[in-house]
Amino acid sequence: MANGKRALTASWSDVWLLDGVRTPFVDYNGALSTASPIDLGIKVARDLFARANVAPSDVGTVIAGQLAQASFYAFILPRNI
């Protein structure tokens, strides 16, 4: 690098992005207002594994995003999924 600093880098040879899905967009107090983000994430993950024909035990990491934390446990949403 021009300024003499080193960049922080990482690389993986065994990472695969299999598929991606999302829950529908709804109003804040709309159709999914009573649904838990964790329950929605579990439903999406199950459908994703079935669609990609991958066993959940073969997956080491889940990446999940959410707009707002709905509960203490939603703070660690991917771990709960």
N, C-alpha and C positions, 0 to 999 in steps of 0.2 A: 504494500500500500504506500501511497505517496508520502503520508505523514509518519511512516515508520511504525504505526500500530498494526497489530495483527487482528484479523477478523475472527470471530467465533463461528465455527462451522461445524456441521454434523452431516453424516451421510449414513444411509441404511441400504443394505442390499436385499433385505427380506421384507420390505413394506409393500403392501398391495392395497389399493383402493378398489373395493369390490363393487360398490353401488352407493347410491345416496337417495334418501327419501326425506320427506318432511310432512308435518301435520298441516292441515289447512289454515289459511289466514282467517281469523274471526275477530269480532269486536271484543274489547276488553271484558265486558260482562255479557258476552254473547253465548253462542251454543255450547262452547267448551268451558265455560266459566266454572263449572263444578268438577271438571275433570282434573285430576292430579297430573302435573308435568311428568312425574315418574311413571304413572300408569300409561300415559300417552307414549312416552319413550320406550317402554317395554313392548307395547303393541307394535310400534314402528320397527323396533329391533327384530321382533319375531317375524314380522312380514318380510323384512329385509333379508334375514337369514334364509327364509323359505324361498324367496325370489332368487337369491344368489346361489342357492343350493350349497350353503356352507354351514357346517356344524358350529354352534356357538362356542363349543370347547376349543375350536381351532382359532378363535379370535383372541388376541392378547390385549387390544386397546379399543376403546369406543370413544369417538369424538362426537359430542353433542353440544348444541348451542341452545340458548333460551334467551328470551327478551328480558324477563324479570324473575327474580327469585321469589317463588311462591311460598316456600317453607324452608325450615332449616335444612331438611334433607335434600331439597332441590339444589342447594348450594353445591353438592357433589353429585349432580344429576347423572353424568356418565357412569360413575361407580355404582349407583343404584340400578341403572339399566343393566 
